[in-house]
């Protein structure tokens, strides 16, 4: 989008990566059924290289829409900022939150009382990093 600021693009990219990370296996299954799994693999390679991933996210988004996924990676089928991913849960105040290990996406995980271990980043395979709130 021409009028989208650099800050909006960064937020959009982080939110999209968070959605891909949290829903990786579901996305992969859909793409496998339609022969589009290579698009996801290109994104994962780009994430691993640490560079810009906007082109790969756009390609994955468009492919998911063509495969029947109404949300794509941007959450609402659009490339517009403002629609935050549903992987950012509302939570009670706590002392610690777990975040993307590389700080590349907006995914977060609030520890509960269940003793459950923090999830692993689906994109890098690393444990989410903890941060004090």
N, C-alpha and C positions, 0 to 999 in steps of 0.2 A: 504494500500500500504506500503510495507516494507521500501521503501526509502523516504517516506513522513515524513517531520519533524513535531514535535509537534505543531509548529506555523502554519504550513500549515493545519494540522488537525483542529486546533481551528478556523481558518478562514473558512475552509470548513463547519464546524459545524454551525458557526454563519450564514453563507450565506444560508445554508439549512434551518435553523430555520426561517430566514427572509422570505424565499420563502413560507414555510408552513404557517406562520402567515398571509402573504398577500393574500394567495390563499386558505385559510382554507376551506371555504364553497364549492368551486369548487372541492377540493380534497375529501371532505367528501361526496359530491354528487356522484362522480365517485366510491368511495369505497362502498357506500351504494348500488349502482347498482350491484356490483360484490360480495357483502358479505364480504368485507375486512375492514369494518369500525372499527373493534376491534384493528387493527394495529395502526390506528390513535389515538384511545383512549389511548392505552398504551404509545404512545409518549407524549400525553398531560399530562398523569399522571406522567411520568418521568420528564417532564419540571416543573410541579408543585412541585415535590419533591426537585428540585434544584440540582440533581445529574448529572452524565454523561448521555448523551442521544445518543451517537454514535450508539450503538447497535439498539436502537429503530428507529433512522433515517435510518440506513442501511436496516432494515426490511421494513419500510415504502417505501423507495426508490425501493426496489426489488418488493414489492407488486404493487406499481404504475406502474412500467414497465410492469409487467405481465398483468395489467388491460388495457394496451394500452396507457398509458401516456408516451410519448417519452422522457420527460425531467426528470421525477422522482423528487426527492427533491434536487438533486445536479445540476440541470439545463441543463445538456446535456446528461443525461443517463449514465454518468460515475462518478466515485468517485475521479476524478482528481481535484486538486486545479487549480485556475486560471480563471475558468469560473464564473464570478461574477453574482449574481442573477439580473434579470431584474427589481427587485423591488427597485434598487438603482438608482433613476432618476438623470439625469444631471439637474443642476439647476443654476440659477443666484445666485451670492453671496448675502447672507442675513445675518442678525445678529443672527438669531435663527434657530435651527434645532431641530426636535423632534426625539428621539431615543428610542430603546427598553427599557422598564421600568426597566428590570433586567440586562441590558447589556449582555444578552446571545446571541442575534442575531445581525446581521448587518443591520437590517431594519432601514430606516430613512424616514422622511417626512418633506418636505420643505413647510412652510406656504406660501400661495399665497395671492393675493389681493381679493379673493372672500369671505373672512370672514368665510370660512369653518373651522369647528372644527378639531383638530388633530384626527387621527384614534385611535381606541382602539386596544391594542394587542389582537389578536385573540387567542393566546395561554393562556394568563393569565387573560384576561379581564380587565387589568389595562390600564390607559391612558398612552400614550407614554410620556416620560419625555423630557423636553426641555433642550437644552444646547446652550450656546453662541458659535458662530462660530469664 
